[in-house]
Amino acid sequence: MALFAKNESKVLTHQYILKEIWGIGYQTETQYLRVFVGTLRKKLENNPNNPIHIITESGVGYRFQ
């Protein structure tokens, strides 16, 4: 969450998030990221299926608002 908060409103690529959170060896493990973001959304969003804080940027990454 700290990574998103430090980069509020910026689109963070899948590869960038994976590298920053898990390290360089995980840059292609997008499934880890999907699970991770899903868990954050369950904790943060009123309706995780319709998020307003952690927005998916299709094919690119995520943005925190």
C-alpha positions in Angstrom: 0.0 0.0 0.0 2.9 2.3 0.7 4.1 2.0 -2.9 0.6 3.1 -4.2 0.4 5.9 -1.6 3.8 7.3 -2.6 2.7 7.3 -6.3 -0.8 8.5 -5.9 -2.6 9.2 -9.3 0.4 7.7 -11.2 0.0 4.6 -13.3 2.3 1.9 -12.0 3.1 -0.9 -14.4 2.8 -4.5 -13.5 6.5 -5.0 -13.9 7.4 -2.0 -11.7 5.1 -3.1 -8.9 6.4 -6.7 -9.0 10.0 -5.5 -8.9 9.5 -3.1 -6.1 7.5 -5.5 -3.9 9.0 -9.0 -4.6 12.2 -8.2 -6.4 13.6 -8.4 -9.9 13.1 -12.2 -10.2 9.3 -11.8 -10.0 8.7 -9.2 -12.8 6.7 -11.7 -14.9 4.6 -13.1 -12.1 1.5 -11.1 -12.8 -0.7 -13.7 -11.0 1.0 -12.8 -7.7 0.1 -9.2 -8.4 -3.6 -9.9 -9.2 -4.0 -11.8 -5.9 -2.1 -9.0 -4.0 -4.3 -6.2 -5.5 -7.4 -8.3 -4.8 -6.5 -8.6 -1.2 -5.8 -4.9 -0.9 -9.1 -4.1 -2.5 -11.0 -6.3 0.0 -9.4 -4.4 2.8 -9.7 -0.9 1.3 -12.8 -0.8 -1.0 -16.4 -0.7 0.1 -17.2 -2.8 -3.0 -14.0 -4.6 -4.2 -15.8 -5.6 -7.4 -16.3 -1.9 -8.3 -13.1 -0.3 -7.0 -12.7 3.5 -6.7 -9.3 3.6 -5.0 -7.1 1.0 -6.8 -8.0 1.3 -10.5 -6.9 -1.2 -13.1 -5.3 0.3 -16.2 -5.9 -2.5 -18.7 -2.8 -4.0 -20.1 -0.5 -1.6 -18.2 -0.9 -1.8 -14.4 -2.7 0.0 -11.5 -3.4 3.5 -10.3 -4.2 4.6 -6.8 -6.7 7.5 -6.4 
